[in-house]
């Protein structure tokens, strides 16, 4: 990105973010853009006591970051697709979002965006011990009630074949998660294809993809997930990052009772830590309550003990932390059913995190906050892990088992 364009986007971003920062919990304390420092993490940081302490008790070979997005624009025919709206100044907010996401992943060179993503991800993973892996997410298009693909209602898509190919390129560092809309005519065939090529789970974002998890139309797909022993990683709660079909009610955690009742292992992304949904357990037309309260209800139902899980990606973002984060730390009985995910590249979107706020709320001390901010400038992926392992509230921290996510994807639960 040229300096003139960066200056323009900085002005636009400051204007937009400055106007909403207070209301959405965003922070400008670390600046607006990821500096994308190209040097490896300095030895003084790589060997810092916070980094060493973070790995204590965590087996790197069991560390599978379950929530890593594939950033790109589709240059070179990679298999990534983005809506033209994200490239148009006629849609300034979506255009700005694209710029922030690409900057977060340090993939801003015209003509090599997709390949830059792979290089930068590999660069970040070099700071992790041998055996640690990320799980790369495919992302299907929005489909309507007839099962037809609707690009006009989609924000972006990442083909299964591309995600599988990236995992093959990085066999020591990556696994992959497929994304298949259950209304597709070829959905079951696509699921079998993905399983044979090493997919470890299925990813949905119901509101963006047009999937109603409570629909009977998904039953055959759910039965296939059980047959193939594939978990379902699905978004829960409000969604702000991905435009597309405006079907927020599909993200209601209570709609996941249907797959649970059919024996599907369900992982709720972000522990449904944002937004409100109708509490239809209390009857039709029920009150709207925090999505996290509905997540908590399902976590506490004994019949779902070995089926219902939460992914802690993004729960440390400034607009999500309370009350979810404090409870997730405090509920040590949940920790064996929580799994780590980073939501990369979002840890590189600088305004989404506030170390100052963590200090004010007692999760970190000033020295820790300073080290984390410095690590983040070099390596947002490592920053996310060290941050979560460093958080303490009333003596409670996330147990090592939270970060040994591999167990859920190889059947060792």
FILUM-656017 format. One record per residue (C-alpha): residue number from 1; x, y, z. Coordinates in Angstrom, 3 decimals, m for minus. Example, Ala and Ser with C-alpha at 12.3 -4.5 7.8 and 13.67 -1.06 7.14 Angstrom:
BEGIN
> pos,px,py,pz
> 1,12.300,m4.500,7.800
> 2,13.670,m1.060,7.140
//
This chain:
BEGIN
> pos,px,py,pz
> 1,0.000,0.000,0.000
> 2,1.405,3.423,m0.898
> 3,1.870,6.050,1.765
> 4,m0.765,8.272,0.115
> 5,m3.314,5.471,0.226
> 6,m2.349,4.557,3.773
> 7,m2.689,8.189,4.841
> 8,m6.119,8.368,3.239
> 9,m7.265,5.153,4.864
> 10,m5.803,6.263,8.169
> 11,m7.849,9.458,8.016
> 12,m10.948,7.533,6.998
> 13,m10.331,4.898,9.655
> 14,m9.701,7.404,12.416
> 15,m12.871,9.256,11.510
> 16,m14.949,6.089,11.466
> 17,m13.364,4.414,14.455
> 18,m13.124,7.573,16.490
> 19,m16.848,8.024,16.159
> 20,m17.696,4.522,17.340
> 21,m14.789,3.577,19.596
> 22,m16.492,4.537,22.823
> 23,m19.692,2.720,21.964
> 24,m18.048,m0.446,20.636
> 25,m15.137,m0.696,23.052
> 26,m12.456,m0.202,20.385
> 27,m9.060,1.181,21.317
> 28,m6.487,3.311,19.500
> 29,m3.796,2.889,22.164
> 30,m1.622,0.736,19.850
> 31,m2.387,2.779,16.764
> 32,m4.577,2.073,13.794
> 33,m2.520,m0.270,11.595
> 34,m0.469,m3.396,12.159
> 35,3.180,m2.370,11.588
> 36,3.895,m5.822,10.070
> 37,7.463,m5.922,11.363
> 38,9.362,m8.300,9.113
> 39,12.113,m9.302,11.533
> 40,11.761,m12.474,13.597
> 41,10.616,m11.996,17.178
> 42,13.661,m10.679,19.086
> 43,15.345,m13.246,21.320
> 44,14.665,m11.150,24.427
> 45,10.935,m11.534,23.713
> 46,11.049,m15.127,22.483
> 47,12.872,m16.111,25.686
> 48,10.862,m13.796,27.937
> 49,9.543,m15.310,31.152
> 50,5.957,m14.623,30.011
> 51,6.492,m16.721,26.888
> 52,8.169,m19.529,28.823
> 53,5.411,m19.478,31.438
> 54,2.721,m19.633,28.756
> 55,4.030,m22.974,27.485
> 56,4.348,m24.535,30.944
> 57,1.994,m27.505,31.095
> 58,0.996,m27.200,27.412
> 59,2.206,m29.943,25.079
> 60,3.023,m28.182,21.773
> 61,2.126,m31.291,19.766
> 62,m1.426,m30.976,21.132
> 63,m1.664,m27.251,20.393
> 64,m4.026,m26.815,17.440
> 65,m5.319,m23.248,17.070
> 66,m8.810,m24.135,15.862
> 67,m9.829,m20.800,14.347
> 68,m7.493,m19.349,11.701
> 69,m9.059,m17.599,8.722
> 70,m7.483,m17.573,5.274
> 71,m7.092,m13.966,4.149
> 72,m6.873,m13.113,0.485
> 73,m8.514,m11.639,m2.593
> 74,m8.248,m14.501,m5.088
> 75,m5.276,m13.234,m7.091
> 76,m3.624,m16.040,m8.993
> 77,m6.808,m18.122,m8.996
> 78,m6.232,m19.345,m5.465
> 79,m9.783,m20.259,m4.523
> 80,m10.492,m17.163,m2.424
> 81,m13.416,m14.952,m3.488
> 82,m14.505,m11.580,m2.094
> 83,m17.533,m9.504,m2.978
> 84,m16.878,m6.571,m5.333
> 85,m18.453,m4.382,m2.635
> 86,m15.333,m4.837,m0.523
> 87,m13.265,m3.292,m3.320
> 88,m15.583,m0.356,m3.976
> 89,m15.451,3.082,m2.365
> 90,m19.226,3.143,m2.878
> 91,m19.280,0.769,0.104
> 92,m16.774,2.558,2.360
> 93,m17.267,0.469,5.506
> 94,m16.805,m2.853,3.727
> 95,m13.851,m1.433,1.813
> 96,m12.294,m0.273,5.068
> 97,m12.892,m3.658,6.678
> 98,m11.061,m5.355,3.817
> 99,m8.111,m3.023,4.226
> 100,m7.928,m3.684,7.954
> 101,m8.112,m7.468,7.518
> 102,m5.424,m7.503,4.839
> 103,m3.219,m5.231,6.919
> 104,m3.772,m7.481,9.940
> 105,m2.424,m10.403,7.893
> 106,0.332,m8.235,6.332
> 107,m0.932,m9.032,2.832
> 108,m1.126,m5.680,1.087
> 109,1.067,m6.125,m2.000
> 110,m1.065,m5.906,m5.126
> 111,m0.879,m9.100,m7.154
> 112,0.501,m11.339,m4.396
> 113,m2.001,m10.929,m1.564
> 114,m2.909,m14.607,m1.263
> 115,0.686,m15.789,m1.328
> 116,1.729,m13.061,1.123
> 117,m0.817,m14.470,3.587
> 118,0.837,m17.892,3.463
> 119,4.321,m16.436,3.884
> 120,3.306,m14.245,6.812
> 121,1.463,m17.066,8.574
> 122,4.519,m19.314,8.225
> 123,6.652,m16.452,9.550
> 124,4.436,m16.141,12.642
> 125,4.460,m19.898,13.233
> 126,8.262,m19.913,13.336
> 127,7.992,m18.495,16.862
> 128,5.993,m21.533,18.031
> 129,7.598,m24.782,19.228
> 130,7.767,m27.725,16.845
> 131,4.481,m29.608,16.724
> 132,2.198,m26.610,17.266
> 133,m0.346,m26.183,14.468
> 134,m3.086,m23.913,13.177
> 135,m6.377,m25.079,11.675
> 136,m7.167,m23.243,8.435
> 137,m10.814,m22.442,7.785
> 138,m12.575,m22.817,4.463
> 139,m15.720,m20.677,4.127
> 140,m18.709,m21.498,1.933
> 141,m20.910,m19.044,0.025
> 142,m24.350,m17.960,1.168
> 143,m26.995,m20.322,m0.212
> 144,m30.720,m19.649,m0.326
> 145,m33.597,m21.920,0.685
> 146,m33.420,m23.743,m2.654
> 147,m29.754,m24.584,m2.141
> 148,m28.633,m22.143,m4.841
> 149,m25.373,m20.252,m4.346
> 150,m25.946,m16.522,m3.853
> 151,m22.853,m14.437,m4.481
> 152,m24.982,m11.301,m4.123
> 153,m25.572,m12.220,m0.468
> 154,m22.019,m13.397,0.228
> 155,m19.123,m11.377,1.636
> 156,m16.291,m13.781,0.903
> 157,m15.608,m17.461,0.341
> 158,m12.641,m19.800,0.634
> 159,m12.825,m23.048,m1.335
> 160,m12.318,m26.353,0.447
> 161,m9.750,m27.406,m2.144
> 162,m7.693,m24.284,m1.433
> 163,m7.759,m24.755,2.358
> 164,m6.822,m28.418,1.884
> 165,m3.988,m27.426,m0.434
> 166,m2.553,m24.934,2.054
> 167,m2.593,m27.569,4.784
> 168,m0.679,m29.884,2.441
> 169,1.881,m27.132,1.824
> 170,2.423,m26.733,5.576
> 171,2.095,m30.317,6.846
> 172,4.088,m29.720,10.030
> 173,2.144,m26.574,10.873
> 174,m1.422,m26.800,9.567
> 175,m4.614,m28.836,9.547
> 176,m7.779,m27.712,7.788
> 177,m11.512,m27.367,8.413
> 178,m13.956,m27.606,5.528
> 179,m17.058,m25.447,5.027
> 180,m20.089,m26.978,3.334
> 181,m23.587,m25.530,3.221
> 182,m26.042,m28.278,4.223
> 183,m28.676,m27.162,1.687
> 184,m26.356,m27.833,m1.249
> 185,m27.448,m30.622,m3.559
> 186,m23.901,m31.985,m3.439
> 187,m23.462,m31.332,0.293
> 188,m23.059,m34.943,1.428
> 189,m20.767,m35.753,m1.482
> 190,m18.650,m32.688,m0.680
> 191,m18.471,m33.742,2.963
> 192,m17.177,m37.201,2.057
> 193,m14.628,m35.583,m0.299
> 194,m13.380,m33.298,2.470
> 195,m13.113,m36.088,5.034
> 196,m11.027,m38.197,2.650
> 197,m8.668,m35.242,2.182
> 198,m8.065,m34.727,5.868
> 199,m10.682,m32.189,6.959
> 200,m10.927,m32.186,10.748
> 201,m14.296,m30.425,11.172
> 202,m16.940,m28.338,9.381
> 203,m17.147,m24.551,9.736
> 204,m20.388,m22.541,9.553
> 205,m21.253,m18.906,10.079
> 206,m25.050,m19.321,9.942
> 207,m26.095,m15.686,9.487
> 208,m23.616,m15.074,6.664
> 209,m24.136,m18.417,4.940
> 210,m27.914,m18.637,5.288
> 211,m27.890,m21.813,7.399
> 212,m30.616,m22.391,9.988
> 213,m29.068,m24.956,12.367
> 214,m32.532,m25.753,13.765
> 215,m33.958,m26.730,10.375
> 216,m34.884,m30.338,9.623
> 217,m33.171,m29.787,6.259
> 218,m29.858,m30.205,8.097
> 219,m30.684,m33.616,9.589
> 220,m29.061,m35.726,6.870
> 221,m25.976,m33.560,7.088
> 222,m25.887,m33.928,10.885
> 223,m26.144,m37.697,10.604
> 224,m23.229,m37.655,8.161
> 225,m21.146,m35.615,10.617
> 226,m21.749,m38.259,13.273
> 227,m20.935,m41.063,10.826
> 228,m17.690,m39.364,9.786
> 229,m16.811,m38.291,13.355
> 230,m16.492,m34.631,12.331
> 231,m17.285,m31.837,14.812
> 232,m19.246,m28.757,13.750
> 233,m17.492,m25.443,14.466
> 234,m20.220,m22.835,14.191
> 235,m20.478,m19.165,15.041
> 236,m22.582,m18.218,18.036
> 237,m23.939,m14.802,19.018
> 238,m23.856,m11.498,17.185
> 239,m21.706,m11.159,14.076
> 240,m20.066,m7.866,13.120
> 241,m17.065,m8.869,11.013
> 242,m18.738,m10.573,8.037
> 243,m21.373,m8.899,5.898
> 244,m23.747,m11.069,3.924
> 245,m27.204,m12.397,4.602
> 246,m28.752,m10.487,7.529
> 247,m29.970,m13.496,9.476
> 248,m28.572,m12.898,12.951
> 249,m31.229,m15.101,14.550
> 250,m29.537,m18.117,12.956
> 251,m26.583,m17.531,15.325
> 252,m28.739,m18.181,18.414
> 253,m27.009,m20.924,20.464
> 254,m30.395,m22.466,21.254
> 255,m30.766,m23.390,17.581
> 256,m27.913,m25.835,18.123
> 257,m30.078,m28.169,20.169
> 258,m31.032,m29.929,16.935
> 259,m27.522,m31.118,15.992
> 260,m26.782,m31.886,19.641
> 261,m29.854,m34.108,19.886
> 262,m28.615,m36.026,16.835
> 263,m25.238,m36.642,18.478
> 264,m23.115,m34.022,16.701
> 265,m20.187,m32.583,18.634
> 266,m20.728,m28.823,18.411
> 267,m18.098,m26.144,19.035
> 268,m19.515,m22.638,19.457
> 269,m17.095,m20.046,18.135
> 270,m16.336,m17.167,20.505
> 271,m18.506,m18.850,23.181
> 272,m21.355,m16.689,21.812
> 273,m19.830,m13.755,23.692
> 274,m21.521,m10.947,21.727
> 275,m25.081,m9.866,21.025
> 276,m28.561,m10.867,22.163
> 277,m31.004,m13.530,21.001
> 278,m34.548,m14.613,21.710
> 279,m34.834,m17.031,24.622
> 280,m37.337,m19.324,22.938
> 281,m36.746,m21.998,25.583
> 282,m39.213,m19.854,27.544
> 283,m41.805,m20.010,24.776
> 284,m42.475,m18.265,21.485
> 285,m41.831,m14.545,21.578
> 286,m39.499,m14.859,24.546
> 287,m37.361,m12.028,25.844
> 288,m34.054,m11.260,24.161
> 289,m31.143,m12.097,26.440
> 290,m27.361,m12.105,26.139
> 291,m26.194,m14.798,23.740
> 292,m23.564,m15.781,26.287
> 293,m26.311,m16.578,28.824
> 294,m27.781,m19.034,26.319
> 295,m24.333,m20.543,25.730
> 296,m23.952,m20.941,29.499
> 297,m27.306,m22.706,29.724
> 298,m26.273,m25.303,27.161
> 299,m22.859,m25.765,28.784
> 300,m24.584,m26.550,32.076
> 301,m27.000,m29.150,30.670
> 302,m25.576,m32.567,31.710
> 303,m26.865,m34.347,28.596
> 304,m24.552,m32.217,26.426
> 305,m21.470,m32.759,28.569
> 306,m19.494,m34.600,25.872
> 307,m21.099,m32.877,22.900
> 308,m21.134,m29.113,23.502
> 309,m17.911,m27.072,23.483
> 310,m16.795,m23.455,23.265
> 311,m13.978,m21.924,21.247
> 312,m12.380,m18.960,23.031
> 313,m11.366,m17.086,19.888
> 314,m11.991,m13.331,20.133
> 315,m13.212,m13.423,23.749
> 316,m10.317,m11.084,24.590
> 317,m11.354,m8.446,22.058
> 318,m12.207,m5.118,23.640
> 319,m15.855,m5.263,22.559
> 320,m16.416,m8.768,23.968
> 321,m14.607,m9.212,27.270
> 322,m17.342,m8.761,29.878
> 323,m19.100,m10.640,31.335
> 324,m17.966,m13.619,29.279
> 325,m14.222,m13.534,29.950
> 326,m14.487,m13.427,33.747
> 327,m16.900,m16.361,33.775
> 328,m14.860,m18.400,31.295
> 329,m11.830,m18.011,33.560
> 330,m13.789,m18.708,36.745
> 331,m15.603,m21.811,35.492
> 332,m12.714,m24.248,35.760
> 333,m15.256,m27.076,35.428
> 334,m15.767,m25.899,31.840
> 335,m12.103,m25.783,30.870
> 336,m11.923,m29.324,29.495
> 337,m14.716,m28.256,27.089
> 338,m13.121,m24.978,26.020
> 339,m10.681,m24.966,23.128
> 340,m8.292,m22.306,21.969
> 341,m8.658,m20.390,18.737
> 342,m7.128,m17.070,17.717
> 343,m9.505,m15.828,14.979
> 344,m6.316,m14.863,13.119
> 345,m5.744,m12.435,11.465
> 346,m8.020,m10.396,13.771
> 347,m5.385,m10.160,16.565
> 348,m3.528,m7.973,14.048
> 349,m6.406,m5.472,13.805
> 350,m4.906,m3.076,16.309
> 351,m8.051,m1.265,17.567
> 352,m9.750,m4.545,18.538
> 353,m7.599,m5.077,21.646
> 354,m6.834,m2.947,24.691
> 355,m4.038,m3.940,27.059
> 356,m4.758,m0.830,29.107
> 357,m8.261,m2.077,29.808
> 358,m6.951,m5.453,30.959
> 359,m4.694,m3.646,33.427
> 360,m7.580,m1.504,34.685
> 361,m9.734,m4.606,35.164
> 362,m7.000,m6.482,37.014
> 363,m6.311,m9.207,34.432
> 364,m2.730,m8.053,33.762
> 365,m0.126,m5.815,35.356
> 366,1.537,m2.901,33.582
> 367,4.731,m4.797,32.810
> 368,2.841,m7.701,31.255
> 369,0.764,m5.339,29.141
> 370,3.907,m3.694,27.795
> 371,5.487,m6.999,26.796
> 372,2.289,m8.168,25.104
> 373,1.975,m4.969,23.089
> 374,5.555,m5.370,21.911
> 375,5.070,m9.034,20.933
> 376,1.956,m8.086,19.012
> 377,3.871,m5.694,16.751
> 378,5.998,m8.630,15.578
> 379,3.617,m11.561,15.841
> 380,m0.143,m11.171,16.504
> 381,m0.628,m14.949,16.415
> 382,1.793,m15.539,19.280
> 383,0.419,m12.474,21.075
> 384,m3.041,m14.052,21.161
> 385,m1.748,m17.205,22.854
> 386,0.496,m15.436,25.374
> 387,m2.303,m13.004,26.274
> 388,m4.792,m15.775,27.038
> 389,m2.266,m17.742,29.086
> 390,m1.344,m14.625,31.081
> 391,m4.834,m13.469,32.068
> 392,m5.708,m13.930,35.735
> 393,m8.906,m13.005,37.568
> 394,m9.315,m13.788,41.263
> 395,m6.549,m16.368,41.027
> 396,m8.114,m18.188,38.075
> 397,m6.517,m18.600,34.658
> 398,m7.214,m20.749,31.616
> 399,m5.976,m24.292,32.269
> 400,m3.405,m25.865,29.924
> 401,m6.045,m28.285,28.609
> 402,m7.819,m25.348,26.911
> 403,m4.815,m24.987,24.606
> 404,m4.457,m28.681,23.806
> 405,m7.256,m28.549,21.250
> 406,m6.022,m31.496,19.198
> 407,m7.929,m33.873,21.477
> 408,m11.285,m32.779,20.112
> 409,m10.371,m33.264,16.456
> 410,m8.769,m36.699,16.704
> 411,m11.493,m38.205,18.899
> 412,m9.474,m38.147,22.135
> 413,m12.131,m36.459,24.311
//
